[in-house]
Amino acid sequence: MELTAADYQLIRLKKQLDGLPQRQKLLDLRAKQAEVQRKAEQVNSLYHECEQAIKQLQDEEASLKAKSAEAQAQIDTAANYKEVTNLTLELESLARRREKVEFEALKLMERLDKAAEVQAQVQQALEKLSRQDEELVSSFQSEGAAIQKETFITEKLREQLTAALPAELLKRYEQARQAKGGAGAAHLEGSHCSGCRVAFTDGQLAKLTQGPEIGECPHCHRLLVVSGEVVR
């Protein structure tokens, strides 16, 4: 019964540890951190895409500028009207394309500035969440330390108790404990089992009290310690 009490205590301690409010808060906080991190990755990707697009437009603008200078130089040295006309048309086309490129680059720079602002906001959010995480972990460890210490002591007691039991009896106990998902023994409490709380018939009660000191509950199949007088 001491072993049973130790197992029940371990179950209670685990529930206490799992039930600490910091545990759920940490789970919620880390889910939020993951969500913000995904947002950060999306913003970073957008920022780099804008940078690459701006670089391409800047390269195109430089190329257009060089072509415009070349066309202007050809106009300055052109010998006939038709050649000047063609070069002038080409120069105007280049000028229109340069104007469009400059406009597209300006729009991209605006997007880049907005992306940079969002990047800063997301980074601040991540830093704030990280600080909250550290505070919760510290609080969880502080409150959980006492529970973990008691768990360690109870586990050591359990080792001593199991070592003191006959091997066959311990085997029966462990089988019952695993089957019930908790403790493997109960005691006769009045006319019922202290584990499942089911009352025995007169025949079952007589069989238990006349049998060995450690029997088995016919209902929950825990080991049943039969001792003392039966209270009807």
Secondary structure, 3 states (H helix, E strand, C coil): CHHHHHHHHHHHHHHHHHCCHHHHHHHHHHHHHHHHHHHHHHHHHHHHHHHHHHHHHHHHHHHHHHHHHHHHHHHHHCCCHHHHHHHHHHHHHHHHHHHHHHHHHHHHHHHHHHHHHHHHHHHHHHHHHHHHHHHHHHHHHHHHHHHHHHHHHHHHHHHHHHHHCCHHHHHHHHHHHHHHCCCCEEEEECCEECCCCCECCHHHHHHHHHCCCEEECCCCCCEEECCCCCCC
